[in-house]
Amino acid sequence: MQLKADQPIGIFDSGVGGLTVAHAIKSLLPQEKIIYFGDTFHLPYGDKSSESVRYYASRISDFLLEKHCKTVMIACNTASSSAFDEVVEHVADRAIVMNVVDPIVSLVSEKHADGRVGVIGTKGTINSGTYEHKIRQKNTSLEVISMATPLFVPMIEEGFIFDDISNAIIRAYLTDKRFSGIHTMILGCTHYPIIKRQIEKLFNFGVDIVDSGNIVANKLKRTLEEKGLMHTGKPAKHEFYISDYTPYFEKIAKMFFEEEVHLEHLNFWK
C-alpha cells in the first residue's frame, strides 16, 4: 500500500498516558495531524491478559487504519510488550507500526557501558520481561532491576498527582533497596512522565529518569524522513477518541495540547 505524507499520525494507549507521547510528537512535528485513541473502557491494560491486550491492540489498529493513518504508534508499554509483533503482522504494509519500548532500550543500552538500570511499569510490562530481555541482548554489562508499580496508573488516572497521596505511593515503591546504586530509571509506562518530577525529587535528582516521549518522537521523525512521509503543509485539527468518558482525560489533553480539545466518545467494544 502506498502511504502518503498528508495522512495522519495514529496513536493509541489505554488512557491518558499516551498523551505524553502525543505531546512530544506534536511539539517536534507540529505540521502533522494526530488521531489519538484512549481505550479508557479497558483501563488499565497492565492487569489484563496478553491475549486480551493483543485483541484490543488489533481492533484499535483497525480503527486507526480506517482513519487512514500512516502510522500506528503503540503508545502503551504493556501493549508494546505484549502485542507489537501481532500488530505488525496484522497491519502489514498498510501503515508504519512503532512501539515505545525499542527506542528507550536502544538509547539506554548505547549510553551506558555498565552499571545498574531500574525499570518500573505495569504488571503486564514487568512480567513480560521485555525491557530486561532486550537490554541484555544489546548490552550484557548492564544489570536490570525491574519492579511492577501497579498503583501508579489508577493514581494518575484519578488525578492524584503532586499531593501527599501520590508522594506516599511513589515513596512506598521506589525506596525499595533493590534500586540502591542505580544510575538510570526507565519509566516503563507512558503514564509515568506525568509524575516524573516527583520521581526525580525522590532520587534527589541524582538518577537519570528516562521516559519515552521525546525519544519516541525523534525516532518517528527519523522514520518519516527516511520514508519521505513528512507532511509539509498546515496540519488539520487533531482528533481525540476515548472508549469511556473520564473528566481527567479532558483536563490532561487540554493541558498538553494547549488548545480546546474535543473528545469523541467511541466505544466499539459494546
MIMILUM-696810 format. One record per residue: residue number from 1; z, y, x of N, C-alpha, C in turn; residue in one letter. Coordinates in steps of 0.1 Angstrom, whole numbers, plus 5000, padded with zeros to 4 digits. Atoms other than C-alpha are relative to their C-alpha. Last residue first. Example, Ala and Ser with C-alpha at 12.3 -4.5 7.8 and 13.67 -1.06 7.14 Angstrom:
BEGIN
{2,{5000,4989,4991},{5071,4989,5137},{5008,5011,4992},"s"} {1,{5000,4988,5009},{5078,4955,5123},{5000,5012,5009},"a"} 
This chain:
BEGIN
{270,{4996,5004,5013},{5233,4972,4799},{4988,4995,4992},"k"} {269,{4993,5013,4999},{5224,4972,4836},{5004,4995,4986},"w"} {268,{5009,5011,5004},{5197,4999,4832},{5006,4986,5001},"f"} {267,{4993,5013,4998},{5223,5026,4831},{4990,4989,4995},"n"} {266,{5010,5010,5001},{5206,5060,4836},{5006,4986,5003},"l"} {265,{4993,5012,5002},{5228,5091,4832},{4989,4989,4996},"h"} {264,{5006,5007,5011},{5209,5120,4846},{5007,4986,4999},"e"} {263,{4999,5015,5000},{5230,5143,4867},{4994,4994,4988},"l"} {262,{5000,5006,5013},{5218,5179,4870},{5000,4985,5002},"h"} {261,{5005,5013,5000},{5229,5196,4902},{5001,4994,4986},"v"} {260,{4997,5007,5012},{5232,5233,4904},{4994,4987,5000},"e"} {259,{5009,4996,5011},{5229,5242,4940},{5005,4993,4988},"e"} {258,{4999,4985,5001},{5249,5240,4973},{4990,5005,4989},"e"} {257,{5013,4995,5002},{5237,5204,4978},{4999,5015,4998},"f"} {256,{5009,5004,4989},{5269,5190,4993},{4986,5008,4999},"f"} {255,{4995,4995,4987},{5293,5209,4970},{4991,4997,5011},"m"} {254,{5002,4985,4999},{5272,5204,4939},{5005,5005,5013},"k"} {253,{5014,4998,4999},{5270,5166,4945},{4997,5015,5001},"a"} {252,{5004,5003,4986},{5307,5164,4952},{4986,5003,5002},"i"} {251,{4993,4990,4992},{5316,5181,4918},{4995,4998,5015},"k"} {250,{5007,4987,5002},{5290,5160,4899},{5006,5011,5009},"e"} {249,{5013,5001,4995},{5304,5128,4913},{4993,5013,5000},"f"} {248,{4999,4997,4986},{5339,5139,4905},{4987,4999,5007},"y"} {247,{5000,4985,4997},{5331,5142,4868},{5001,5003,5015},"p"} {246,{4986,4996,4994},{5322,5105,4867},{4999,5015,5003},"t"} {245,{4996,4986,4997},{5293,5093,4845},{5014,5001,5005},"y"} {244,{4988,4997,5008},{5281,5057,4848},{5005,5013,5003},"d"} {243,{5000,5011,5010},{5247,5044,4861},{5013,5002,4991},"s"} {242,{4988,5008,4999},{5241,5076,4880},{5000,4990,4988},"i"} {241,{4998,5010,5011},{5208,5094,4887},{5013,4993,5002},"y"} {240,{4988,5008,4998},{5202,5125,4908},{5002,4992,4987},"f"} {239,{4996,5007,5012},{5168,5142,4912},{5012,4991,5003},"e"} {238,{4993,5013,4998},{5159,5168,4938},{5004,4994,4987},"h"} {237,{4985,5001,5003},{5136,5196,4927},{5005,4986,5002},"k"} {236,{4997,4999,5014},{5102,5196,4944},{5015,4999,4998},"a"} {235,{4995,5012,5006},{5099,5204,4981},{5001,5002,4985},"p"} {234,{4987,4996,5006},{5075,5231,4994},{5005,4987,4993},"k"} {233,{5000,4989,5011},{5048,5217,5016},{5014,5003,4995},"g"} {232,{5001,4986,4994},{5049,5199,5050},{5000,5011,4989},"t"} {231,{5005,4990,5010},{5060,5164,5040},{5000,5014,5005},"h"} {230,{4992,4988,5002},{5064,5141,5070},{4993,5009,4990},"m"} {229,{4996,4999,5014},{5046,5108,5065},{5009,5012,4997},"l"} {228,{5007,4989,5005},{5026,5105,5097},{5003,5003,4985},"g"} {227,{5009,5005,5010},{5040,5071,5105},{4992,5011,4993},"k"} {226,{5008,5011,4994},{5057,5081,5137},{4989,4995,4990},"e"} {225,{5009,4994,4990},{5069,5114,5122},{4990,4990,5005},"e"} {224,{5010,4993,5007},{5084,5096,5092},{4989,5006,5009},"l"} {223,{5009,5010,5006},{5102,5072,5115},{4989,5006,4992},"t"} {222,{5009,5007,4990},{5115,5099,5137},{4991,4990,4994},"r"} {221,{5010,4990,4996},{5128,5119,5107},{4990,4994,5010},"k"} {220,{5010,4998,5011},{5145,5088,5092},{4989,5010,5005},"l"} {219,{5008,5012,5000},{5163,5081,5125},{4989,5000,4990},"k"} {218,{5009,4999,4988},{5174,5117,5126},{4991,4988,5002},"n"} {217,{5010,4990,5003},{5188,5114,5091},{4990,5002,5011},"a"} {216,{5010,5006,5009},{5205,5081,5099},{4989,5010,4997},"v"} {215,{5007,5011,4992},{5224,5096,5129},{4989,4994,4992},"i"} {214,{5010,4994,4992},{5232,5128,5109},{4992,4990,5008},"n"} {213,{5008,4989,5005},{5249,5110,5081},{4989,5005,5009},"g"} {212,{5014,5003,5000},{5261,5076,5096},{4991,5012,4997},"s"} {211,{5005,5003,5014},{5296,5084,5107},{4985,5000,5000},"d"} {210,{5014,5001,5002},{5312,5082,5142},{4997,4996,4985},"v"} {209,{5002,5006,5014},{5347,5093,5149},{4986,5001,4997},"i"} {208,{5013,4997,5006},{5351,5097,5187},{4998,4994,4987},"d"} {207,{5009,5011,5002},{5388,5094,5194},{4987,5005,4994},"v"} {206,{5002,5006,4987},{5411,5121,5209},{4991,4987,4999},"g"} {205,{5013,4996,4996},{5411,5144,5179},{4996,4994,5014},"f"} {204,{4998,4988,4991},{5448,5138,5175},{4987,5004,5007},"n"} {203,{5002,5005,4986},{5439,5103,5161},{5001,5012,5010},"f"} {202,{4990,5011,4998},{5454,5113,5127},{4999,4995,5015},"l"} {201,{4987,4994,4998},{5435,5146,5129},{5010,4989,5003},"k"} {200,{5000,4994,4987},{5402,5128,5133},{5014,5006,5004},"e"} {199,{4999,5011,4991},{5410,5107,5103},{5000,5005,5014},"i"} {198,{4986,5006,5000},{5418,5137,5082},{5002,4989,5010},"q"} {197,{4991,4991,4993},{5386,5154,5093},{5014,4995,5000},"r"} {196,{5002,5001,4986},{5365,5123,5084},{5010,5009,5007},"k"} {195,{4986,4999,4994},{5379,5121,5049},{4999,5000,5015},"i"} {194,{4993,4990,5008},{5345,5129,5032},{5014,5002,5005},"i"} {193,{5001,4987,4994},{5329,5110,5061},{5007,5011,4992},"p"} {192,{4990,4996,4991},{5344,5079,5046},{4998,5013,5007},"y"} {191,{4990,4992,5007},{5322,5075,5015},{5010,5007,5011},"h"} {190,{5005,4986,5002},{5293,5063,5036},{5009,5009,4992},"t"} {189,{5002,4997,5014},{5313,5033,5047},{4995,5014,4998},"c"} {188,{5010,5010,5005},{5315,5018,5082},{4999,5000,4985},"g"} {187,{4998,4999,5014},{5332,5049,5097},{4990,4991,4993},"l"} {186,{5011,4999,5009},{5330,5038,5133},{5004,5000,4986},"i"} {185,{4997,5006,5014},{5360,5046,5154},{4987,5002,4992},"m"} {184,{5009,4997,5010},{5354,5052,5192},{5004,4993,4987},"t"} {183,{5006,4987,4996},{5376,5053,5223},{4991,5005,4989},"h"} {182,{5014,4999,5003},{5400,5026,5211},{4995,5014,5004},"i"} {181,{5009,5000,4989},{5433,5023,5230},{4985,5001,4997},"g"} {180,{4995,4993,4987},{5455,5012,5202},{4990,4999,5011},"s"} {179,{5009,4989,4996},{5434,5002,5171},{5005,5008,5012},"f"} {178,{5013,5006,4995},{5451,4968,5168},{4990,5011,5005},"r"} {177,{4999,5001,4985},{5485,4986,5166},{4987,4995,5005},"k"} {176,{4999,5015,4996},{5477,4996,5130},{4999,4999,5015},"d"} {175,{4990,5001,4990},{5482,5034,5126},{5003,4986,5005},"t"} {174,{5005,4997,4987},{5449,5035,5108},{5010,5001,5011},"l"} {173,{5010,5009,4994},{5458,5017,5076},{4998,5002,5015},"y"} {172,{4995,5014,5002},{5491,5032,5065},{4990,4991,5006},"a"} {171,{4990,5003,4989},{5481,5066,5080},{5004,4985,4999},"r"} {170,{5007,5000,4987},{5450,5068,5058},{5009,4996,5011},"i"} {169,{5009,5012,5000},{5469,5058,5027},{4993,4999,5013},"i"} {168,{4991,5012,4999},{5497,5084,5034},{4991,4987,5001},"a"} {167,{4995,5000,4987},{5471,5112,5041},{5009,4987,5002},"n"} {166,{5010,5005,4991},{5453,5103,5009},{5005,4999,5014},"s"} {165,{5003,5013,5003},{5484,5107,4988},{4990,4994,5010},"i"} {164,{4990,5009,4995},{5497,5138,5006},{4997,4985,4997},"d"} {163,{4987,4999,5006},{5465,5157,5000},{5010,4990,5005},"d"} {162,{4993,4988,4995},{5432,5165,5016},{5013,5002,4993},"f"} {161,{5003,4997,4986},{5414,5139,4995},{5008,5013,5003},"i"} {160,{4987,4999,4991},{5424,5121,4963},{4996,5002,5014},"f"} {159,{4997,4986,4995},{5393,5129,4942},{5012,5002,5008},"g"} {158,{4991,4994,5009},{5391,5096,4922},{5004,5014,5004},"e"} {157,{5007,4999,5013},{5360,5085,4940},{5009,5007,4990},"e"} {156,{5010,4989,4999},{5378,5092,4973},{4993,5002,4987},"i"} {155,{4993,4987,4997},{5408,5071,4965},{4991,5011,5000},"m"} {154,{4994,4995,5012},{5386,5044,4950},{5008,5013,5001},"p"} {153,{5011,4997,5009},{5366,5042,4983},{5006,5005,4986},"v"} {152,{5006,4988,4997},{5396,5044,5007},{4990,5004,4989},"f"} {151,{4995,4989,5008},{5417,5017,4991},{4993,5013,5002},"l"} {150,{5005,5000,5014},{5396,4989,5005},{5005,5011,4991},"p"} {149,{4991,4990,5006},{5403,4996,5042},{4996,5002,4985},"t"} {148,{5004,4995,5014},{5389,4965,5058},{5010,5010,4995},"a"} {147,{4990,5001,5010},{5396,4963,5096},{4994,5005,4986},"m"} {146,{5004,4997,5013},{5374,4956,5126},{5011,4999,4990},"s"} {145,{4988,5003,5008},{5382,4957,5163},{4997,5005,4986},"i"} {144,{5000,4994,5013},{5351,4955,5185},{5012,4995,4992},"v"} {143,{4991,5008,5009},{5353,4949,5222},{5001,5007,4987},"e"} {142,{4992,4993,5009},{5323,4963,5241},{5009,4991,4991},"l"} {141,{4988,4994,4993},{5311,4946,5272},{5009,5008,4990},"s"} {140,{4989,5010,5000},{5287,4923,5252},{5013,5005,5007},"t"} {139,{4991,4997,4989},{5264,4952,5244},{5012,4991,5000},"n"} {138,{5005,4990,4991},{5234,4948,5222},{5008,5003,5012},"k"} {137,{5014,5003,4996},{5241,4915,5205},{4994,5010,5010},"q"} {136,{4999,5010,4989},{5278,4923,5206},{4987,4995,5004},"r"} {135,{4996,4993,4987},{5271,4955,5186},{5001,4990,5011},"i"} {134,{5011,4992,4995},{5251,4935,5160},{5004,5008,5013},"k"} {133,{5011,5009,4995},{5278,4908,5155},{4989,5008,5006},"h"} {132,{4996,5007,4988},{5307,4932,5153},{4989,4992,5006},"e"} {131,{4998,4991,4989},{5289,4955,5129},{5004,4993,5013},"y"} {130,{5013,4995,4996},{5277,4927,5106},{5001,5010,5012},"t"} {129,{5000,5000,4985},{5309,4908,5104},{4988,5006,5006},"g"} {128,{5013,5005,4996},{5302,4901,5067},{4999,4999,5015},"s"} {127,{5001,5015,5001},{5339,4903,5060},{4987,4995,5004},"n"} {126,{4992,5006,4989},{5340,4939,5073},{4999,4985,5000},"i"} {125,{5005,4997,4987},{5312,4951,5050},{5007,4993,5012},"t"} {124,{5013,5006,4999},{5323,4933,5019},{4994,5002,5014},"g"} {123,{4998,5014,4997},{5360,4942,5024},{4986,4993,5002},"k"} {122,{4996,5007,5012},{5350,4979,5026},{5002,4985,5004},"t"} {121,{5010,5000,5011},{5348,4997,5059},{5006,4992,4989},"g"} {120,{4994,5001,5013},{5366,5004,5092},{4990,5000,4989},"i"} {119,{5010,4999,5011},{5352,4997,5127},{5009,4999,4987},"v"} {118,{4995,5004,5013},{5371,5003,5159},{4990,5001,4989},"g"} {117,{5006,4993,5012},{5355,5002,5193},{5006,4996,4987},"v"} {116,{4996,5006,5013},{5373,4992,5226},{4994,5009,4988},"r"} {115,{4989,4995,5008},{5359,4997,5260},{5002,4994,4987},"g"} {114,{4990,5010,5003},{5325,4992,5277},{5011,5006,4992},"d"} {113,{5002,5012,4992},{5293,5009,5287},{5010,4989,4996},"a"} {112,{4988,5004,4993},{5295,5034,5258},{4997,4987,5008},"h"} {111,{4992,4989,4995},{5265,5054,5245},{5012,4996,5009},"k"} {110,{5006,4994,4989},{5240,5026,5242},{5009,5011,5006},"e"} {109,{5002,5010,4990},{5261,5003,5220},{4994,5006,5012},"s"} {108,{4987,5003,4993},{5274,5033,5200},{4998,4990,5011},"v"} {107,{4994,4989,4994},{5240,5047,5192},{5012,4996,5008},"l"} {106,{5008,4996,4988},{5222,5014,5185},{5007,5011,5008},"s"} {105,{4999,5011,4990},{5250,5002,5162},{4993,5004,5013},"v"} {104,{4987,4998,4994},{5250,5035,5143},{5002,4990,5011},"i"} {103,{5000,4988,4992},{5212,5034,5137},{5014,5002,5007},"p"} {102,{5007,5002,4987},{5215,4997,5126},{4999,5013,5009},"d"} {101,{4992,5007,4989},{5242,5002,5100},{4993,5001,5013},"v"} {100,{4991,4991,4993},{5229,5029,5076},{5008,4993,5011},"v"} {99,{4986,5002,5003},{5198,5010,5063},{5009,5009,5008},"n"} {98,{4991,4997,4989},{5161,5017,5060},{5014,4997,4996},"m"} {97,{4987,5003,5003},{5132,5004,5039},{5009,5002,5012},"v"} {96,{4993,5002,4987},{5098,5021,5042},{5015,4997,4996},"i"} {95,{4992,4989,4995},{5080,5017,5009},{5006,4996,5013},"a"} {94,{5000,4989,5010},{5055,4995,4990},{5008,5012,5004},"r"} {93,{5006,4988,4994},{5048,4973,5021},{4999,5012,4990},"d"} {92,{5012,5003,4992},{5073,4946,5013},{4994,5013,5005},"a"} {91,{5008,4988,5001},{5099,4959,4987},{4986,4998,5007},"v"} {90,{5003,4996,5014},{5114,4925,4980},{4990,5012,5000},"h"} {89,{5010,5010,5005},{5112,4913,5017},{4996,5004,4985},"e"} {88,{5012,4999,4992},{5129,4945,5030},{4989,4990,4994},"v"} {87,{5007,4988,5005},{5154,4944,5001},{4987,5002,5007},"v"} {86,{5006,5003,5014},{5163,4908,5009},{4992,5012,4995},"e"} {85,{5011,5009,4998},{5168,4916,5046},{4993,4997,4987},"d"} {84,{5011,4994,4993},{5190,4946,5038},{4987,4991,5001},"f"} {83,{5012,5001,5007},{5212,4929,5012},{4987,5006,5007},"a"} {82,{5002,5012,5008},{5246,4920,5026},{4985,4999,4995},"s"} {81,{4995,5012,4993},{5252,4944,5055},{4996,4988,4992},"s"} {80,{5008,5001,4988},{5231,4974,5042},{5004,4986,5007},"s"} {79,{5014,5005,5004},{5245,4967,5007},{4992,4999,5013},"a"} {78,{4999,5014,5005},{5281,4969,5021},{4986,4995,4996},"t"} {77,{4998,5009,4989},{5272,4999,5043},{5001,4985,4995},"n"} {76,{4987,5007,5003},{5258,5019,5015},{5001,4990,5011},"c"} {75,{4989,4991,4995},{5230,5045,5019},{5014,4994,4997},"a"} {74,{4988,5006,5005},{5202,5019,5015},{5012,5007,5006},"i"} {73,{4989,4999,4991},{5173,5042,5020},{5013,4994,4994},"m"} {72,{4989,5005,5007},{5142,5031,5001},{5011,5000,5010},"v"} {71,{4990,5008,4993},{5114,5052,5015},{5011,4995,4990},"t"} {70,{5007,5006,4988},{5080,5064,5001},{5011,4993,5009},"k"} {69,{4993,4996,4987},{5095,5069,4967},{4993,4993,5011},"c"} {68,{5010,4998,4989},{5070,5065,4938},{5006,5005,5013},"h"} {67,{5000,4986,4998},{5097,5068,4910},{4991,5004,5012},"k"} {66,{5006,4995,5012},{5089,5032,4900},{4999,5016,5000},"e"} {65,{5014,5002,4999},{5096,5024,4936},{4992,5005,4988},"l"} {64,{5005,4990,4990},{5130,5040,4933},{4985,4998,5002},"l"} {63,{4999,4987,5006},{5137,5019,4902},{4994,5011,5009},"f"} {62,{5011,4999,5009},{5125,4987,4919},{5000,5013,4993},"d"} {61,{5012,4998,4992},{5149,4994,4948},{4988,5001,4990},"s"} {60,{5000,4985,4998},{5177,4998,4922},{4988,5003,5008},"i"} {59,{5004,4993,5012},{5169,4963,4910},{4999,5015,5002},"r"} {58,{5014,5003,5003},{5168,4948,4945},{4996,5008,4987},"s"} {57,{5009,4993,4991},{5200,4965,4955},{4986,4998,4997},"a"} {56,{5000,4985,5003},{5219,4954,4924},{4990,5007,5009},"y"} {55,{5006,4997,5013},{5208,4918,4929},{4999,5015,4997},"y"} {54,{5014,5001,4997},{5217,4918,4966},{4992,5002,4987},"r"} {53,{5005,4988,4993},{5251,4932,4957},{4985,4999,5003},"v"} {52,{5001,4989,5010},{5257,4905,4931},{4994,5012,5007},"s"} {51,{5011,5003,5009},{5248,4877,4956},{4998,5011,4990},"e"} {50,{5013,4996,4993},{5270,4892,4983},{4988,4998,4990},"s"} {49,{5006,5011,4992},{5299,4890,4959},{4987,5005,5006},"s"} {48,{5009,5008,5007},{5316,4923,4948},{4994,4989,5009},"k"} {47,{4993,5012,5004},{5347,4938,4964},{4991,4991,4991},"d"} {46,{4993,5007,4990},{5329,4963,4986},{5008,4987,4995},"g"} {45,{5007,5012,4996},{5304,4973,4960},{5008,4991,5009},"y"} {44,{5007,5000,4987},{5328,4997,4944},{4993,4987,5003},"p"} {43,{4991,4995,4989},{5316,5008,4919},{5013,4993,5000},"l"} {42,{4995,5012,4993},{5294,4987,4896},{5009,5004,5012},"h"} {41,{4996,5010,5010},{5288,5014,4869},{5006,4988,5007},"f"} {40,{4986,4998,5003},{5288,5041,4896},{5005,4989,4990},"t"} {39,{4998,5011,5009},{5254,5029,4909},{5015,4999,4997},"d"} {38,{4987,5005,4998},{5245,5062,4924},{5004,4990,4990},"g"} {37,{4994,5008,5011},{5208,5068,4925},{5014,4995,5005},"f"} {36,{4988,5007,4997},{5193,5096,4945},{5005,4992,4988},"y"} {35,{4996,5006,5012},{5158,5110,4945},{5011,4990,5003},"i"} {34,{4991,5011,5001},{5152,5134,4973},{5002,4995,4986},"i"} {33,{4993,5002,5013},{5123,5157,4978},{5008,4988,5001},"k"} {32,{5001,5013,5007},{5115,5165,5014},{5007,5000,4987},"e"} {31,{5013,5000,5008},{5109,5201,5027},{4998,4987,4992},"q"} {30,{4999,4992,5013},{5145,5205,5037},{4988,5000,4992},"p"} {29,{5014,5001,5005},{5143,5176,5063},{5000,5008,4986},"l"} {28,{5010,5002,4989},{5173,5181,5086},{4986,5000,4995},"l"} {27,{4998,4990,4990},{5197,5196,5060},{4989,4999,5011},"s"} {26,{5004,4987,5005},{5184,5175,5031},{5001,5011,5010},"k"} {25,{5014,5001,5001},{5187,5143,5052},{4994,5014,4995},"i"} {24,{5005,4999,4986},{5223,5152,5062},{4984,5000,5000},"a"} {23,{4998,4986,4995},{5231,5159,5025},{4995,5002,5014},"h"} {22,{5009,4991,5007},{5216,5126,5014},{5001,5014,5005},"a"} {21,{5013,5003,4993},{5236,5107,5040},{4989,5009,4994},"v"} {20,{4998,4995,4986},{5269,5123,5028},{4987,4998,5008},"t"} {19,{5003,4986,5000},{5256,5118,4992},{5002,5006,5014},"l"} {18,{5014,4998,4995},{5256,5081,4999},{4996,5015,5000},"g"} {17,{5000,5001,4986},{5294,5081,4994},{4986,5003,5006},"g"} {16,{5002,4987,4993},{5293,5095,4959},{4998,4999,5015},"v"} {15,{4993,4988,5006},{5288,5061,4942},{4997,5013,5007},"g"} {14,{4992,5004,5011},{5274,5026,4948},{5007,5012,4993},"s"} {13,{4986,5004,4996},{5247,5039,4970},{5007,4996,4988},"d"} {12,{4990,5005,5009},{5210,5047,4968},{5013,4996,5006},"f"} {11,{4987,5003,4994},{5184,5069,4984},{5009,4994,4990},"i"} {10,{4991,5007,5009},{5147,5074,4977},{5012,4996,5007},"g"} {9,{4991,5009,4993},{5128,5100,4997},{5009,4994,4990},"i"} {8,{4985,4997,4997},{5100,5115,4977},{5007,4990,5008},"p"} {7,{4991,5008,5008},{5062,5111,4980},{5014,5003,5004},"q"} {6,{4994,4992,5010},{5043,5141,4995},{5009,4991,4990},"d"} {5,{4990,4991,4995},{5036,5123,5028},{5008,5007,4988},"a"} {4,{5004,4986,4999},{5017,5095,5011},{5012,5009,5004},"k"} {3,{4989,4990,5003},{5021,5057,5014},{4994,5014,5003},"l"} {2,{5001,4988,4993},{4990,5034,5013},{5011,5011,4996},"q"} {1,{5000,4988,5008},{5000,5000,5000},{5000,5012,5009},"m"} 
